[in-house]
């Protein structure tokens, strides 16, 4: 029984050391660049049918027909 508890204690100690080292490494790393996609970038990727759906939803949202703007095709 004593051997089992020493193995368990060693395993828990190793786990704490590894997790602490990982947390310190993440805390010291440079922040990731957050890149948001503009509407123009998105529109450039859409096919004609998707562009039409997007434009219809945008018009419905600005008119305020909110329920029509949220329809999923």
Secondary structure, DSSP 8 states (H G I E B T S, - for coil): -HHHHHHHHHHHHHHHHHHHHHHHHHHHS---------HHHHHHHS-HHHHHHHHHHHHHHHTT-HHHHT---
